[in-house]
């Protein structure tokens, strides 16, 4: 454990800042290419960690200081923030307007996305290690990144086990047997299941299986006389309805957690302590509301969207943008913490779908969508990075050192967010000229152009009841409804099978081999992430 009086490495220290900025710019450029060409963004946290470890081994005297795990964590934090922010926030948001056909709003949308991204980063910093988002939560990619850094530093048995897991993770992800394994084995999912909340993993797996095999399920039920079921859940709003219901109940559960008085339940007597109190959590959420409100008002002003709406409609737009921007990162963060998966796109399209029925002009809807979509990804990403730092710093054993380290990570994350928006601003025209548009942006634009339909609202409301019931039954800590809905929104049944198999292995061996499972889990996540990054990089640049 670090000495209480020893200061943490500073994010603004000259060498640390310079190296972090260089690799962050590269991360932003590469991740923009990958999401535009492939449609996904790789695990930038683990890639940032590997870069930091490589830098520490450059045979130059000035690089020796990068053998510090705290310094590597800061480099990794900024690198991850820049990559995620550029791809999943900035580029995705401006491309919604480009795909929609209104290039006049590109700069206002970029500014709005930057505001939302930075607020989301600061928001998670303020609520991390609260009862709502505890540091002891799963945050699986954060655990994997920490284990990679620690094993790289210590070597020995732990290093060998992790390296073996990385090799197996990469090999499994690369294994393709058509048509059964067209995308390889879901090694990251297996690794996450070794680390994350078991109940959440089972709920996610069941959602994935129902979505993936729904045509067969519908055919089977049709043979039993149950007719009228859709052939493909992906062409309905059923998954979105389930998420709406689960999300509403999840938010109610969150409010109960942070507003109940200490000792209000028997569980309070033996509950763990948090560095962020319930009162501080309430203040952070209130502050988030105010900041998102100011950001939405600023976006309406600089875009000129206010001129196309009446005073009442403008007020409703600002209010809905604020509520959506606040709720979205909370739901995304809960999914990320419990499962290592954050359905930012799916949750954003829910708020867009509901906004369609509020009478907003199409351009205002596009701006709202870009603003809301920018709040969640970096909230999840920074949650992972803070988990990595928390483990490296001794799991909170030295509160003063932990809080100082967390503050330095926040500075690195915010700088990474700024770098992301600058890079997007400089390179977005190149992407437009080459028609390098993230597929998600096209879906958002198409949804706005399609407009509203009463049947959509009816379907959302009916299925929200099922999501609400499941989330209520599982309680806040298991997040069954939210994770089941997440699975319904993703078409990847092999991932669901992998999760169930991994959970079975975990239940069989966890009692006597917990450390081994955690190390191999971290290795699987890292190996899958490395292979995914290299493969996506090669595909995006046409190398293979």
C-alpha positions as CSV (number, residue, x, y, z in Angstrom):
1,X,0.0,0.0,0.0
2,X,1.3,3.5,-0.8
3,X,2.4,5.7,2.0
4,X,-0.4,8.0,3.1
5,X,1.9,11.1,2.5
6,X,3.2,10.0,-0.9
7,X,1.5,12.1,-3.7
8,X,0.1,10.3,-6.7
9,X,1.6,10.7,-10.1
10,X,0.2,13.9,-11.7
11,X,-1.6,13.8,-15.0
12,X,-0.1,17.1,-16.0
13,X,3.4,16.1,-15.3
14,X,5.4,17.0,-18.5
15,X,6.6,13.5,-19.7
16,X,3.3,11.8,-18.7
17,X,1.2,14.5,-20.4
18,X,3.3,14.5,-23.6
19,X,3.3,10.7,-24.1
20,X,-0.4,10.5,-23.2
21,X,-1.3,13.2,-25.8
22,X,0.7,11.5,-28.5
23,X,-0.8,8.0,-28.1
24,X,-4.3,9.6,-27.5
25,X,-4.2,11.3,-30.9
26,X,-3.3,8.1,-32.6
27,X,-6.0,6.3,-30.7
28,X,-8.6,8.8,-31.8
29,X,-7.6,8.7,-35.4
30,X,-7.6,4.9,-35.5
31,X,-10.8,4.4,-33.7
32,X,-12.6,6.8,-36.0
33,X,-11.5,4.7,-38.9
34,X,-12.6,1.5,-37.3
35,X,-16.1,2.6,-36.3
36,X,-16.7,4.1,-39.7
37,X,-15.6,1.1,-41.7
38,X,-16.4,-1.8,-39.3
39,X,-19.2,-0.3,-37.2
40,X,-17.6,-1.2,-33.8
41,X,-15.0,0.2,-31.5
42,X,-12.4,-2.1,-29.9
43,X,-11.5,-2.3,-26.2
44,X,-9.4,0.8,-26.1
45,X,-8.7,0.4,-22.4
46,X,-6.7,-2.8,-22.8
47,X,-5.0,-1.4,-25.9
48,X,-4.0,1.7,-24.0
49,X,-2.6,-0.5,-21.2
50,X,-0.5,-2.5,-23.6
51,X,0.9,0.7,-25.2
52,X,1.7,2.1,-21.8
53,X,3.6,-1.2,-20.9
54,X,5.5,-1.0,-24.3
55,X,6.5,2.6,-23.7
56,X,7.9,1.6,-20.3
57,X,10.2,-0.8,-21.9
58,X,11.8,1.6,-24.4
59,X,15.5,1.6,-23.6
60,X,15.7,5.4,-23.0
61,X,16.4,6.8,-19.5
62,X,13.4,9.2,-19.6
63,X,11.0,6.2,-20.3
64,X,12.1,4.3,-17.2
65,X,9.6,6.3,-15.1
66,X,6.8,4.7,-17.1
67,X,7.3,1.4,-15.3
68,X,5.1,3.0,-12.6
69,X,1.7,1.4,-12.7
70,X,0.0,4.6,-11.7
71,X,1.7,6.4,-14.6
72,X,0.7,3.6,-17.0
73,X,-2.9,3.9,-15.7
74,X,-2.9,7.6,-16.6
75,X,-1.6,7.0,-20.1
76,X,-4.1,4.2,-20.6
77,X,-7.0,6.4,-19.2
78,X,-6.3,9.3,-21.7
79,X,-5.7,6.9,-24.6
80,X,-9.0,5.1,-24.0
81,X,-11.0,8.4,-23.5
82,X,-9.7,9.8,-26.8
83,X,-10.5,6.7,-28.8
84,X,-13.9,6.1,-27.3
85,X,-14.8,9.8,-27.4
86,X,-13.8,10.3,-31.0
87,X,-15.5,7.3,-32.3
88,X,-18.6,6.7,-30.2
89,X,-19.4,10.3,-29.3
90,X,-18.0,13.0,-31.7
91,X,-17.9,11.2,-35.0
92,X,-21.1,9.3,-34.4
93,X,-23.0,12.5,-33.5
94,X,-21.8,14.7,-36.4
95,X,-22.5,11.8,-38.8
96,X,-26.1,11.7,-37.8
97,X,-26.5,15.3,-39.1
98,X,-24.5,14.4,-42.2
99,X,-26.6,11.3,-42.9
100,X,-29.7,13.4,-42.2
101,X,-28.6,15.9,-44.8
102,X,-28.1,19.1,-42.8
103,X,-24.4,20.0,-43.0
104,X,-25.1,23.5,-41.5
105,X,-25.4,21.8,-38.1
106,X,-22.1,19.9,-38.1
107,X,-20.1,22.3,-36.0
108,X,-23.0,23.0,-33.5
109,X,-23.4,19.2,-33.2
110,X,-19.7,18.7,-32.6
111,X,-19.8,21.3,-29.8
112,X,-22.9,19.8,-28.3
113,X,-21.3,16.3,-28.4
114,X,-18.2,17.6,-26.8
115,X,-20.2,19.2,-24.0
116,X,-22.2,16.0,-23.4
117,X,-19.1,13.9,-23.5
118,X,-17.2,16.0,-21.0
119,X,-20.2,16.2,-18.6
120,X,-20.6,12.4,-18.8
121,X,-16.9,11.9,-17.9
122,X,-17.2,14.3,-15.0
123,X,-20.4,12.8,-13.9
124,X,-19.0,9.3,-13.5
125,X,-16.0,10.7,-11.5
126,X,-18.5,12.2,-9.1
127,X,-20.6,9.1,-8.5
128,X,-17.9,6.4,-8.8
129,X,-17.6,4.4,-5.6
130,X,-21.1,5.4,-4.4
131,X,-23.7,2.8,-3.4
132,X,-25.2,3.3,-6.9
133,X,-21.8,2.7,-8.7
134,X,-19.5,1.0,-6.2
135,X,-15.8,0.5,-6.9
136,X,-16.4,-3.1,-5.8
137,X,-18.8,-3.6,-8.7
138,X,-17.8,-5.9,-11.5
139,X,-16.6,-3.5,-14.2
140,X,-15.1,-6.5,-16.0
141,X,-12.9,-4.7,-18.6
142,X,-11.4,-2.6,-15.8
143,X,-10.5,-5.7,-14.0
144,X,-8.9,-7.2,-17.1
145,X,-6.9,-4.0,-17.8
146,X,-5.7,-3.9,-14.2
147,X,-4.7,-7.6,-14.3
148,X,-2.8,-7.0,-17.5
149,X,-0.8,-4.1,-16.0
150,X,-0.1,-5.9,-12.8
151,X,1.0,-9.1,-14.5
152,X,3.2,-7.2,-16.9
153,X,4.9,-5.5,-13.9
154,X,5.2,-8.6,-11.7
155,X,5.8,-11.4,-14.3
156,X,6.2,-14.8,-12.7
157,X,3.3,-17.2,-12.4
158,X,0.7,-14.5,-12.6
159,X,2.3,-13.2,-15.8
160,X,2.4,-16.6,-17.4
161,X,-1.2,-17.3,-16.6
162,X,-2.4,-14.0,-18.0
163,X,-0.3,-14.5,-21.1
164,X,-1.7,-17.9,-21.6
165,X,-5.2,-16.4,-21.3
166,X,-4.4,-13.7,-23.8
167,X,-3.2,-16.4,-26.3
168,X,-6.3,-18.5,-25.8
169,X,-8.5,-15.3,-26.0
170,X,-6.9,-14.2,-29.3
171,X,-7.0,-17.8,-30.8
172,X,-10.6,-18.3,-29.9
173,X,-11.7,-15.0,-31.3
174,X,-9.8,-15.8,-34.5
175,X,-11.4,-19.3,-34.8
176,X,-14.0,-19.1,-37.6
177,X,-16.1,-22.2,-38.7
178,X,-18.8,-21.1,-41.1
179,X,-21.7,-20.9,-40.7
180,X,-21.6,-21.7,-37.0
181,X,-18.7,-19.4,-35.9
182,X,-18.6,-16.8,-38.6
183,X,-17.3,-14.2,-36.1
184,X,-15.2,-16.5,-33.9
185,X,-15.7,-17.6,-30.3
186,X,-17.0,-14.9,-27.9
187,X,-13.9,-15.0,-25.8
188,X,-14.4,-11.6,-24.2
189,X,-17.9,-12.7,-23.2
190,X,-16.5,-15.8,-21.5
191,X,-13.9,-13.8,-19.7
192,X,-16.5,-11.3,-18.5
193,X,-18.6,-14.1,-17.2
194,X,-15.7,-15.3,-15.1
195,X,-15.6,-11.8,-13.4
196,X,-19.0,-10.2,-13.6
197,X,-22.2,-10.6,-11.6
198,X,-23.5,-14.1,-12.3
199,X,-27.2,-13.2,-12.2
200,X,-26.6,-10.4,-14.7
201,X,-24.7,-12.7,-17.0
202,X,-27.5,-15.3,-17.0
203,X,-30.1,-12.6,-17.8
204,X,-27.9,-11.1,-20.6
205,X,-27.3,-14.6,-22.0
206,X,-31.1,-15.4,-22.0
207,X,-31.8,-12.2,-23.8
208,X,-29.2,-12.9,-26.4
209,X,-30.6,-16.4,-27.0
210,X,-34.2,-15.2,-27.2
211,X,-33.2,-12.6,-29.8
212,X,-30.9,-14.9,-31.7
213,X,-33.3,-17.9,-31.9
214,X,-36.6,-16.1,-31.9
215,X,-37.6,-17.3,-35.4
216,X,-37.3,-20.9,-34.2
217,X,-39.1,-20.0,-30.9
218,X,-41.9,-18.3,-32.9
219,X,-42.2,-21.3,-35.2
220,X,-42.3,-23.7,-32.2
221,X,-45.0,-21.7,-30.5
222,X,-46.9,-21.4,-33.7
223,X,-47.0,-25.2,-33.9
224,X,-48.6,-25.1,-30.5
225,X,-51.3,-22.7,-31.7
226,X,-49.8,-19.5,-30.4
227,X,-49.9,-17.3,-33.5
228,X,-49.3,-13.6,-34.3
229,X,-45.6,-13.5,-33.2
230,X,-43.1,-11.6,-35.3
231,X,-40.6,-13.5,-37.3
232,X,-37.7,-11.3,-36.2
233,X,-37.5,-9.3,-32.9
234,X,-35.0,-7.0,-34.6
235,X,-37.7,-5.6,-36.8
236,X,-39.9,-4.7,-33.8
237,X,-39.8,-2.3,-30.9
238,X,-40.3,-5.2,-28.4
239,X,-36.7,-5.1,-27.1
240,X,-36.9,-1.3,-26.7
241,X,-40.1,-1.6,-24.8
242,X,-38.6,-4.1,-22.4
243,X,-35.6,-1.7,-21.9
244,X,-38.0,1.2,-21.2
245,X,-39.9,-0.7,-18.5
246,X,-36.7,-2.1,-16.9
247,X,-35.0,1.3,-17.1
248,X,-37.8,3.1,-15.4
249,X,-37.9,0.6,-12.5
250,X,-34.1,0.7,-12.4
251,X,-34.1,4.4,-12.0
252,X,-36.8,4.2,-9.2
253,X,-34.6,1.6,-7.5
254,X,-31.6,4.0,-7.8
255,X,-33.6,6.8,-6.3
256,X,-34.6,4.6,-3.4
257,X,-30.9,3.6,-2.8
258,X,-29.6,7.2,-2.6
259,X,-32.6,8.7,-0.7
260,X,-33.3,6.1,2.1
261,X,-31.8,6.9,5.5
262,X,-28.9,4.9,6.8
263,X,-30.1,1.9,8.8
264,X,-33.4,2.0,6.9
265,X,-33.1,-1.7,6.0
266,X,-31.5,-4.7,7.8
267,X,-28.9,-4.9,5.1
268,X,-27.6,-1.4,6.0
269,X,-26.2,-2.7,9.2
270,X,-23.5,-4.8,7.5
271,X,-23.1,-2.9,4.2
272,X,-19.8,-1.8,2.8
273,X,-18.6,1.7,3.1
274,X,-18.2,4.0,0.1
275,X,-16.0,7.0,-0.6
276,X,-19.0,8.8,-2.1
277,X,-21.9,9.1,0.4
278,X,-25.6,9.0,-0.4
279,X,-25.8,12.8,0.1
280,X,-22.8,13.4,-2.2
281,X,-24.5,11.1,-4.8
282,X,-27.7,13.1,-4.7
283,X,-25.7,16.3,-5.1
284,X,-23.8,14.8,-8.0
285,X,-27.0,13.8,-9.8
286,X,-28.4,17.2,-9.2
287,X,-25.3,18.8,-10.5
288,X,-25.4,16.5,-13.6
289,X,-29.0,17.6,-14.2
290,X,-28.0,21.3,-14.1
291,X,-25.0,20.7,-16.4
292,X,-26.9,18.7,-18.9
293,X,-29.7,21.4,-18.8
294,X,-27.1,24.1,-19.6
295,X,-25.6,22.0,-22.3
296,X,-29.0,21.4,-24.0
297,X,-29.8,25.1,-23.8
298,X,-26.4,26.0,-25.3
299,X,-27.0,23.5,-28.1
300,X,-30.4,24.9,-28.9
301,X,-28.9,28.4,-29.0
302,X,-25.8,27.8,-31.1
303,X,-27.6,25.5,-33.6
304,X,-30.5,27.9,-34.1
305,X,-32.9,25.1,-33.4
306,X,-34.8,27.4,-31.0
307,X,-36.0,29.5,-34.0
308,X,-37.9,26.5,-35.5
309,X,-39.9,25.8,-32.3
310,X,-42.5,27.6,-30.3
311,X,-41.7,28.5,-26.7
312,X,-43.6,25.6,-25.4
313,X,-42.0,23.1,-27.8
314,X,-38.5,24.5,-27.1
315,X,-39.1,24.2,-23.4
316,X,-40.1,20.6,-23.8
317,X,-37.1,19.9,-26.1
318,X,-34.7,21.3,-23.5
319,X,-36.4,19.3,-20.7
320,X,-36.5,16.0,-22.7
321,X,-32.9,16.5,-23.8
322,X,-31.8,17.1,-20.2
323,X,-33.7,14.1,-18.8
324,X,-32.5,11.8,-21.6
325,X,-28.9,13.0,-21.2
326,X,-29.1,12.3,-17.4
327,X,-30.9,9.0,-17.5
328,X,-28.9,7.5,-20.5
329,X,-25.4,7.4,-18.7
330,X,-27.0,6.0,-15.6
331,X,-28.5,3.1,-17.5
332,X,-25.4,2.6,-19.7
333,X,-23.3,2.7,-16.5
334,X,-25.3,0.1,-14.8
335,X,-25.1,-2.2,-17.8
336,X,-21.4,-1.6,-18.1
337,X,-20.8,-2.2,-14.3
338,X,-22.7,-5.4,-14.2
339,X,-21.9,-7.0,-17.5
340,X,-19.0,-5.1,-19.2
341,X,-21.4,-4.3,-22.1
342,X,-22.9,-0.9,-22.6
343,X,-25.9,-0.6,-25.0
344,X,-25.4,3.1,-25.7
345,X,-26.9,3.0,-29.1
346,X,-30.0,1.0,-28.0
347,X,-30.7,3.3,-25.1
348,X,-30.3,6.4,-27.2
349,X,-32.7,5.2,-29.9
350,X,-35.3,4.6,-27.1
351,X,-35.1,8.3,-26.2
352,X,-35.3,9.2,-29.9
353,X,-38.3,7.0,-30.4
354,X,-40.2,8.6,-27.5
355,X,-39.1,12.0,-28.7
356,X,-40.7,11.3,-32.1
357,X,-44.1,11.6,-30.4
358,X,-43.4,15.0,-28.8
359,X,-43.7,17.1,-31.9
360,X,-40.1,18.2,-32.3
361,X,-38.8,19.3,-35.8
362,X,-36.6,16.6,-37.5
363,X,-33.4,18.6,-37.2
364,X,-34.1,19.2,-33.5
365,X,-34.5,15.4,-33.1
366,X,-31.2,14.8,-34.8
367,X,-29.4,17.2,-32.5
368,X,-31.1,15.7,-29.4
369,X,-30.0,12.2,-30.5
370,X,-26.4,13.2,-31.0
371,X,-26.4,15.0,-27.7
372,X,-27.9,12.1,-25.7
373,X,-25.8,9.5,-27.6
374,X,-22.6,11.3,-26.5
375,X,-23.3,11.0,-22.7
376,X,-23.1,7.2,-22.1
377,X,-20.0,5.7,-23.9
378,X,-17.3,7.6,-22.0
379,X,-19.3,7.2,-18.8
380,X,-18.8,3.5,-19.2
381,X,-15.3,3.8,-20.4
382,X,-14.2,5.9,-17.5
383,X,-15.9,3.6,-15.1
384,X,-13.7,0.8,-16.4
385,X,-10.6,3.0,-16.1
386,X,-11.4,4.0,-12.6
387,X,-11.8,0.3,-11.7
388,X,-8.4,-0.3,-13.1
389,X,-6.9,2.5,-11.1
390,X,-8.7,1.4,-7.9
391,X,-7.2,-2.1,-8.2
392,X,-3.7,-0.8,-8.9
393,X,-3.9,1.7,-6.0
394,X,-4.7,-1.1,-3.5
395,X,-8.5,-1.3,-3.7
396,X,-9.1,1.7,-1.5
397,X,-6.9,0.7,1.4
398,X,-5.4,4.2,1.4
399,X,-8.4,6.5,1.0
400,X,-6.3,9.7,0.5
401,X,-4.1,8.1,-2.1
402,X,-7.1,6.6,-3.9
403,X,-9.0,9.9,-4.1
404,X,-5.9,11.7,-5.4
405,X,-5.4,9.0,-8.0
406,X,-9.0,9.2,-9.0
407,X,-8.7,12.9,-9.4
408,X,-5.7,12.6,-11.7
409,X,-7.5,10.0,-13.8
410,X,-10.4,12.5,-14.2
411,X,-8.0,15.1,-15.5
412,X,-6.5,12.6,-18.0
413,X,-10.0,11.5,-19.1
414,X,-11.2,15.1,-19.7
415,X,-8.0,15.9,-21.7
416,X,-8.6,12.8,-23.7
417,X,-12.2,14.0,-24.4
418,X,-11.0,17.3,-25.6
419,X,-8.4,15.6,-27.9
420,X,-11.2,13.4,-29.2
421,X,-13.3,16.4,-30.3
422,X,-10.4,18.3,-31.8
423,X,-9.4,15.2,-33.9
424,X,-13.0,14.7,-35.0
425,X,-13.2,18.4,-36.0
426,X,-10.0,18.1,-38.1
427,X,-10.8,14.8,-39.8
428,X,-14.6,14.7,-40.2
429,X,-14.7,16.3,-43.6
430,X,-12.2,13.6,-44.8
431,X,-14.7,11.0,-43.5
432,X,-17.6,12.7,-45.3
433,X,-15.7,12.9,-48.6
434,X,-15.0,9.2,-48.4
435,X,-18.5,8.4,-47.1
436,X,-17.0,6.8,-44.0
437,X,-20.1,7.1,-41.8
438,X,-20.7,4.8,-38.8
439,X,-23.7,2.5,-39.5
440,X,-25.3,3.6,-36.2
441,X,-25.5,7.2,-37.4
442,X,-27.3,6.1,-40.5
443,X,-29.8,4.2,-38.4
444,X,-30.5,7.2,-36.2
445,X,-31.0,9.4,-39.3
446,X,-33.3,6.9,-40.9
447,X,-35.4,6.6,-37.8
448,X,-35.9,10.3,-37.7
449,X,-36.9,10.4,-41.3
450,X,-39.4,7.6,-40.8
451,X,-41.2,9.6,-38.2
452,X,-43.7,8.4,-35.6
453,X,-46.4,5.8,-35.7
454,X,-49.1,5.0,-33.1
455,X,-48.3,1.3,-33.4
456,X,-44.7,1.9,-32.3
457,X,-45.8,3.7,-29.1
458,X,-48.4,1.0,-28.3
459,X,-45.7,-1.7,-28.7
460,X,-43.3,0.2,-26.5
461,X,-45.8,0.6,-23.7
462,X,-47.1,-3.0,-23.8
463,X,-43.6,-4.6,-23.5
464,X,-42.4,-2.1,-21.0
465,X,-44.6,-3.9,-18.5
466,X,-42.6,-7.1,-18.9
467,X,-39.3,-5.3,-18.5
468,X,-40.5,-3.5,-15.4
469,X,-41.7,-6.7,-13.8
470,X,-38.4,-8.5,-14.4
471,X,-36.3,-5.7,-13.1
472,X,-38.5,-5.4,-10.0
473,X,-38.3,-9.1,-9.4
474,X,-34.5,-9.2,-9.6
475,X,-33.8,-6.0,-7.6
476,X,-31.3,-3.2,-8.2
477,X,-28.2,-5.3,-7.5
478,X,-28.9,-8.0,-10.1
479,X,-30.3,-5.7,-12.9
480,X,-32.1,-8.7,-14.5
481,X,-34.5,-6.6,-16.5
482,X,-31.9,-4.1,-17.8
483,X,-29.5,-6.9,-18.8
484,X,-32.2,-9.1,-20.4
485,X,-33.3,-6.1,-22.4
486,X,-29.7,-5.5,-23.4
487,X,-29.5,-9.1,-24.7
488,X,-32.7,-8.6,-26.7
489,X,-31.2,-5.6,-28.4
490,X,-28.1,-7.6,-29.7
491,X,-28.2,-10.3,-32.4
492,X,-25.4,-12.6,-31.2
493,X,-26.8,-16.0,-29.9
494,X,-23.3,-17.6,-29.9
495,X,-22.3,-15.0,-27.3
496,X,-25.3,-16.1,-25.2
497,X,-24.2,-19.7,-25.4
498,X,-20.7,-18.7,-24.5
499,X,-21.9,-16.8,-21.4
500,X,-24.0,-19.7,-20.1
501,X,-21.0,-22.1,-20.6
502,X,-18.7,-19.7,-18.8
503,X,-21.1,-19.3,-15.9
504,X,-21.3,-23.1,-15.6
505,X,-17.5,-23.4,-15.5
506,X,-17.3,-20.5,-12.9
507,X,-19.9,-22.2,-10.6
508,X,-18.0,-25.4,-10.8
509,X,-14.5,-24.1,-10.1
510,X,-14.8,-20.7,-8.4
511,X,-14.7,-22.0,-4.9
512,X,-11.2,-23.4,-5.2
513,X,-9.8,-21.5,-8.2
514,X,-11.1,-18.0,-8.0
515,X,-7.8,-16.3,-8.8
516,X,-7.1,-18.6,-11.7
517,X,-10.5,-17.9,-13.2
518,X,-10.1,-14.1,-12.8
519,X,-6.7,-14.2,-14.4
520,X,-7.8,-16.3,-17.3
521,X,-10.9,-14.2,-17.6
522,X,-8.8,-11.0,-17.8
523,X,-6.6,-12.8,-20.4
524,X,-9.6,-13.8,-22.5
525,X,-10.9,-10.2,-22.5
526,X,-7.4,-8.9,-23.4
527,X,-6.8,-11.4,-26.1
528,X,-10.2,-10.9,-27.7
529,X,-9.6,-7.1,-27.5
530,X,-6.2,-7.3,-29.1
531,X,-7.3,-9.6,-31.9
532,X,-10.4,-7.5,-32.5
533,X,-8.3,-4.3,-32.6
534,X,-5.7,-5.7,-35.0
535,X,-8.4,-7.3,-37.2
536,X,-10.5,-4.2,-37.3
537,X,-7.5,-2.1,-38.0
538,X,-6.5,-4.3,-40.9
539,X,-10.0,-4.4,-42.3
540,X,-10.5,-0.6,-42.0
541,X,-7.2,0.2,-43.8
542,X,-7.7,-2.5,-46.4
543,X,-4.7,-4.6,-45.3
544,X,-6.7,-7.8,-45.6
